[in-house]
Amino acid sequence: MRWIVEPSTPNRLSSLNPFSSQIKFSLLVANLVRLAIYGVIENA
């Protein structure tokens, strides 16, 4: 899990790390879910 907490080489990690795209996708999904939950709470 060292590649998550090591900000020294973000470009090299993003190009070599196979999990970087999965992390970005999961963060995007988490943001969409959060927005959906907020929308439901506001519309309730």
C-alpha positions in Angstrom: 0.0 0.0 0.0 3.1 2.2 -0.2 2.2 3.7 -3.6 -0.9 5.4 -2.0 1.0 7.4 0.6 4.1 8.2 -1.6 3.4 11.5 -3.4 7.0 12.0 -4.6 6.5 10.4 -8.0 2.8 10.8 -9.0 3.4 10.8 -12.7 5.5 7.6 -12.6 3.0 5.9 -10.3 0.0 6.8 -12.5 1.8 5.4 -15.6 3.1 2.3 -14.0 0.6 1.4 -11.3 -2.2 -0.8 -12.7 -4.5 0.2 -9.8 -4.4 3.9 -10.4 -7.2 3.9 -13.0 -9.3 1.7 -10.6 -8.7 4.1 -7.8 -9.7 7.1 -9.9 -12.8 5.2 -11.1 -13.7 4.2 -7.5 -13.3 7.8 -6.3 -15.6 9.0 -9.2 -18.2 6.4 -8.3 -18.0 7.4 -4.6 -18.5 11.1 -5.5 -21.5 10.1 -7.7 -23.0 8.0 -4.9 -22.5 10.9 -2.4 -24.2 13.4 -4.8 -27.0 10.9 -5.3 -27.5 10.5 -1.5 -27.4 14.3 -1.0 -30.0 14.7 -3.7 -32.3 12.1 -2.1 -32.0 13.8 1.3 -32.7 17.2 -0.2 -35.7 15.9 -2.2 -37.1 14.0 0.7 
